[in-house]
């Protein structure tokens, strides 16, 4: 029998399994220190929101500016929509004075629209139609008076008024390209839907496009503006087409 001194012994460098396999430094870290600090989580969430907001500003700068900007018309609490419309109407720049010409006492129109209108009126007269110009260019200041004063007189809300008259800065008349037309033989139909029953309106429907005039607000128009058979706009130049491009796109 071998002596005790000769009994086999385990090698001194043999490692024990279990907890002894974990390095001492990791075994002694407090569990509390392993948790992520709450302030770091909060900062991460806030940072994500800030980055998302910044991304929206970069990707959608115009819509956000419109939503954050003050109402565009003093006295109206309404704000513009994502497509730039206010109460259904697109914004329009006022025509430059140098571009306007007189077509009757106190009545002006953009020179390009005036030339085309002159030919249109002459052609109508040759066909026995008595077309009359009821309104043409209106300054933004004049449109402001028309919008707010009539709104007050008729006790209309802004939305009700906008269905029949554009807010200042949003009227096609201010561009110098729009006219209101009537039938000289049926003045009682002026500026009313009854104009559609006149020979003048029938002639315009059949011939106005030849002179680059188009009906701005047909029945059921996508802008939500009341039907105006008397209101026609000129689209016979690149500048005029660009002016009304947004309205055309909405109507397609």
Beta strands, then each sheet from edge to edge (+ up, - down):
strand 1: 100-104
strand 2: 107-110
strand 3: 131-135
strand 4: 178-183
strand 5: 213-217
strand 6: 228-234
sheet 1: 1+ 2-
sheet 2: 3+ 4- 6+ 5-
end
